């Protein structure tokens, strides 16, 4: 029997051994580069029961994708015992590969031992077993055995070795298995100079190190903490001054920070937690879950400091044994990525001593090497379903099963929220979150991780895919890599990649028809414009642009992203609406800049045309007086969503009657106008209508427009499936409004649940389009 899937490093071999023992079967089980190979012989009814048990009750972390069976001649048993079943050494095979398990939070059994004074691992920060602990971040190659992980330098003591060798023990072949006598250690360094040391030396260790961490935190300090997949920066969440200092040092003015709470009950003190969100918080993946803030005088200062201008706060629970020991001392904690904004997360103590020297007051370190950096995952809930925002720790690098096998390709993703994708057979291996590839440091991290995946999964790509935008660093590097490998480069249009990623995660067949509504901020179009308000229709493997938002100019290009008031003024000019000084956007713009912008827009100087829905959201946020300048991506749109959520029940029904509507002009493609909508927004803003009602009416109008476009296009094409993708659909309010209206209109709606709707998911779509081009160049897009 050959078992494929996530079956290494998850206790699958001892599970097989126990099943064989129960049925009194002879044979063996071993790991190999394809997964797990099993040979059994014995009574046919016992073999049938054994096979049924394998798939019915696998270990908690195992994912079985396929089981192949083949009858063999009876083997002569070396011991002569008809019940001899053994676990044999792993075997490799050139070119073969198997999925690698992600890092998983500490299990209940290990947590009990962690706090049991009688246990030999009492308060040991690296306790783990086959059901929990690090996997992806320590593995260097396959098969997943200790000599091929970063634990190879720690020789097990006799007690740990006995556990490791005993198939009845839950630590049988747990590759990170260790204890205080033989495993990694933690220590506290009080300054950057001593943080570079690779061993604890004379620094405080164990509980003394944890006490030193707690002391620094209570004094308002910021501590760099080396975790499972990289460094965090920690401070006391309830200290506004500590949070403000962290923001200043990290250059993160307003962007929300994640908070680690001790438990769901603790999180409920300052956030609303429903049943599904509780399940996610307590899941083995332990993502950061975006929760709606609770109105509470006790927590007002913390909520404002951690997530200013936002209705939601990102909360996670402790997922490593070290976290449990830290949160026991001081909770809640801000736990944010250990880096300066826009740079990769710090991986080693030596890096921390230099890159975090000006950010951290102290350093909590350990000597277990991190092979692959892996940031925390971020999720929301949408209509009772998971909506990934950042797919990383706990989920990556679990593959996505494809509808069909195809050529092996590498897709390098986009520029922001970058991930990459490697395909092999019918698996798509999506990487962990890499970051914004706008600087060389993150590009180096992309290069390093790509090489790791190609080696780990034994992939020789037949093509390299990247974004169509010629100036993205990832696209440039993709060109260089394709030339180096001697394979074709496949440039993929940004929104076609979004749409294809959505189709791929739903395993739609290649000939399926889907209308994809792709709304985001930026995507380079074949016509040289910046797309972002697109309706793409699939016909086989080809995507056709069948509708889009009417173009408007972006004076200064990217300057409009940082200053939404410029997008608002550009839209006023495009629609021939006056720049009335009573409009918040106009009032905010300096008079000299206002004159220059008017001239730029009039003659098209240094302007790029766009159909971006993201910029439309920004413009309305500015016109309504919500936000005129941003310090992080989508800030204005997020604050607009927060206000709309408070008003939507009162405003949705009246939006169209109050003039909040779009104009649809038939053509190929259909063009979506917004003049009536903007007139209504300006009218209400000048009349003193508050930002919340304007935001609510605008969200309702966008949802109504999407349904109207779908109905208009359905008349000529006959599709019934509509997909919602692109970063705008991280907006749960808009997604839920749109989905409800589409369902009422009789459409079948697809949304993301495996990869993010934002640019963190486009590498999957790029890979599938590249596969299509290799397989059938005529049909590829």
Residue, then its C-alpha position, 0 to 999 in steps of 0.5 A: x500500500x502506498x499512502x499519499x498526503x500529509x502522512x509524515x511527522x504526524x504519528x502515522x507510522x505508529x498508528x499503522x503499527x498499532x492497527x497491524x498489531x490489533x489485526x495480528x498482521x505481519x509486514x512493515x511500514x516506512x516513510x519514503x519520498x512519496x509518503x508512506x509505504x506499507x506491506x501487510x500479510x495475514x488473514x484476508x478479513x484482517x487485512x480488510x479491517x486494517x485497510x478500513x481502519x487506516x482511512x477511517x481513524x487516522x491520527x489528528x494531523x494526518x491528511x490522506x489524499x490517496x491510497x494505492x493497493x497492490x497484491x504481492x506474493x507472500x513474503x518469508x518472515x525473518x523471525x518466522x512470527x506470522x504477526x511480526x510487523x515492524x517500522x523500518x528506516x525511511x527510504x528516499x527516491x530521486x524525484x519523489x516528494x510528499x507534503x510537509x506538515x505545517x507547524x501546529x500548536x501545542x496539544x492538550x497532553x503536552x500542555x498538561x505535562x508542561x504544567x505538571x510539577x511531577x513531569x520531567x518536562x515541567x515548564x520546558x519551553x520546547x515540549x512536543x510530541x507527534x501530535x504537535x509542535x514545529x514541522x515546516x520551520x525545522x525541516x531541511x529536506x525529506x523524508x522527514x527524519x531528525x537528521x534532516x531537521x534543525x534538531x540534528x545537533x541535539x543528541x537525545x538523552x536515553x529517556x528521550x531516545x526510549x520514547x523516540x524508539x517506542x511505537x506505543x509512545x506518542x513521541x515515537x519518531x517525534x523529530x523535535x523530541x527533547x527535554x531539559x537535559x538534552x534539548x534546546x534552551x532559552x535565555x534572556x539577553x539584556x542588550x543587543x550586544x549580547x543577543x548575537x551569542x548562539x548559546x546561553x552562556x551566563x545569561x538568565x535561563x529557563x524560568x529565570x529568563x521568563x521572569x526577566x522577560x516579565x519584568x521588562x514587560x511590566x516596566x513598559x519595555x519591548x522584548x524581541x522573542x524568538x519563537x517557532x517561525x521567527x521573532x516577535x516584538x512583545x509589549x504590554x497590550x494594556x500600556x498605551x505608552x508601551x504600544x506607542x513606543x513600539x509603533x514609533x520604533x517599528x514605524x507602524x503609525x496606525x496599522x493594527x497590532x495583534x494581541x495574544x490573550x491567555x484564553x477565549x474567556x480572556x479575549x471575550x473581555x474586550x472582543x466579541x467571540x462567536x462559536x466559529x471564531x472560538x473554534x478558530x482561536x482554539x484550533x491546532x492552526x492557532x491563527x490571528x482571528x479578527x474579532x469585533x471590539x467589545x464596548x468596555x470602559x476598562x479596555x477602551x485605551x488598549x483597543x484604541x492603542x492597538x487598533x485605532x480607527x478599526x472595529x476589529x482587533x486581531x487576537x490569537x491564543x498561545x500556540x507554543x509552550x513558550x507562549x504559555x509560559x510567557x502569557x502566564x506571567x503577563x497578559x494580554x501581550x502585543x505580539x507583532x512581527x519582529x521586523x521594521x515595517x516592510x522588511x522580512x521577519x528576523x530569523x536568527x539571533x545574530x540578525x536580531x542583534x543588528x536589525x532589532x537593536x533599535x526596536x527591542x530593549x531585551x531579547x528572549x532567545x533560544x538555540x533551536x535553529x529556524x530553517x524557514x521563517x513563517x509568520x502568523x496567519x490571519x483570518x476573518x469569518x464570513x457568513x459562517x465560513x473561514x476567510x483567509x487574510x494571510x495564509x502562513x503558520x498552521x496552514x502553509x505549506x499544506x498543498x491545495x489539491x487541484x482538479x487535475x494533474x499538470x506540468x510542474x511550474x513555479x509562480x512567483x506571485x505579486x508585489x504585496x502580500x507576496x507568496x509563491x506557488x510550486x506545483x507537482x502532479x495534482x498538488x499546488x504548494x503555496x508558500x508561507x507569507x513572504x511580505x511586500x517585495x518592494x525591497x531587496x531584503x524581501x526579494x532575497x527572502x523570496x529567492x531563499x524560500x523558492x529554492x527551499x521549496x524546489x529542493x524540498x518537493x523535488x520540483x524542476x519547473x517547466x515554466x516560471x509565471x509572474x505578474x504582467x506588471x513589468x516593474x515588479x521586483x518579483x516579475x523581474x526576478x522571475x524573468x531572470x530565473x526563467x532564463x537561468x533555468x532555460x524555461x519559458x516565462x509566463x506573464x499573467x494578468x493580475x486579475x486573471x490570476x485572482x479569478x483562476x486562484x478562486x476557480x482552482x481552490x474550488x476545483x472547477x473543471x477546465x471547461x467550467x464557466x464562471x463570472x469572476x468579480x475581481x475588485x482590488x487596488x492595483x493590477x496592470x492591464x494589457x492596455x497599460x492602464x491600472x485595472x481593479x474593477x473587473x468582471x472576467x468571464x471564463x470560457x474554458x481556460x480563457x478569461x475575457x474582460x466583459x465589464x469594468x469600472x469606467x476609467x478615471x485618472x490617477x494624478x501622480x500614480x501611486x501618490x493617490x494610494x497614500x493620499x486618497x483625497x487625490x483620487x477623490x479630486x480626480x474622480x470629481x474632475x472625471x465626472x465634471x463635478x465642482x471641487x466645492x470647498x465644502x467637500x472634506x476632500x477639497x478642504x483637506x487639499x492645500x490650495x497650491x496642490x489643488x491648482x496643480x492637480x486640476x491642471x494635471x487632470x485637465x491635460x493628463x500630465x503624469x496621470x495613469x488611467x485606472x478602473x480600480x475599485x480600491x481607489x473608488x473606495x478610498x475616494x468615497x472615504x475621503x469625500x465623506x470625511x473619513x480618511x484623506x491620507x493613509x499610513x498603511x494599505x487599505x486604511x481608508x477602505x477599512x475605516x469606511x467599512x467600519x462606519x458602514x457596518x453601524x449604518x447599513x441596516x438603516x441605509x441599505x434599503x434607501x441607497x438607490x432611491x437617494x441616488x446611490x447607483x451606478x450607470x451601466x453602458x452596454x458594450x464589449x466590454x460593458x462599462x460601469x459609470x459612477x457619476x450619479x453615485x458621486x453626485x449623491x455622495x457629494x450632495x450628502x457630504x455638503x448637506x452635513x450627512x454623517x460619514x456612517x450613512x454615506x458609507x452604508x449607502x455606498x456599500x449597498x450601492x456597490x453590492x447592488x451594482x455587482x448584481x446588476x452587472x451579473x444579471x445584465x451579462x447573464x442575458x447573453x452568456x447564460x452562466x449561473x456561477x459568480x466568484x468574488x475575489x480581489x482584496x476589496x472582498x476582504x471587506x466582509x460587510x461588502x462580501x456578505x451584502x453582495x453574496x446575499x443579493x446574488x443568491x436572492x437573484x439565483x446565482x451560485x456564489x464562490x468565495x475564498x476559503x483556502x487562499x486569501x482573496x488579496x494578492x496573497x492568493x494570486x500565485x496559485x492562479x498564476x501557476x494554473x494559467x502557466x500549466x494551461x499554457x504549457x499544456x495547450x498554448x492556444x487556450x491559455x490566457 
